Amino acid sequence: MASERFEDGRPLLRMPYETTQTPHMVLEVNQACNITCEACYKAKSGQTKPLDEVIAEIDWIVERRKLDVITLAGGEPTLHPQLADIVRDISERGILVQMLTNGTLLTDERLAELARAGMFKIYLHIDTRQKRDDTQGATCEADLNDLREAIARRVR
């Protein structure tokens, strides 16, 4: 087990993690969102963290943990005006960057910008309990598969 490694040579961490080896962090870059989800538990203040505050949070955790991955979340992280700068900062530290998004703002231009900045992976959250313009008429989860596939294709 100890000899297992990621593709880039870093050792693969196994549970239980020691305090400095927590390999993952979720970083909320804002509380703004452009859709409404029935199950959302967040108070959507519309607040967006300034870039220097986000970088300070990254500095703080990197001093304390050996991270492999940081997941950007929100609200809706694509609403952050300096998202590419955040991605670039994390990526330049040698940490993989992924994001959880509703996908509504992922234009080809935005995806290219995020790819150039070092985005590693994008997770999409699309379901029937969301109020969004592109899911009108969906009555079950299967009705959204074409939309999910179309956005996933664009992300790929």
Secondary structure as UniProt FT lines:
FT   TURN            2..3
FT   TURN            7..8
FT   HELIX           19..21
FT   STRAND          24..28
FT   STRAND          36..37
FT   TURN            38..39
FT   HELIX           51..64
FT   STRAND          69..73
FT   HELIX           77..79
FT   TURN            81..82
FT   HELIX           83..92
FT   TURN            93..94
FT   STRAND          96..101
FT   TURN            104..105
FT   HELIX           108..117
FT   STRAND          119..124
FT   TURN            128..129
FT   STRAND          130..131
FT   HELIX           133..135
FT   TURN            136..137
FT   HELIX           141..144
FT   HELIX           145..155
//
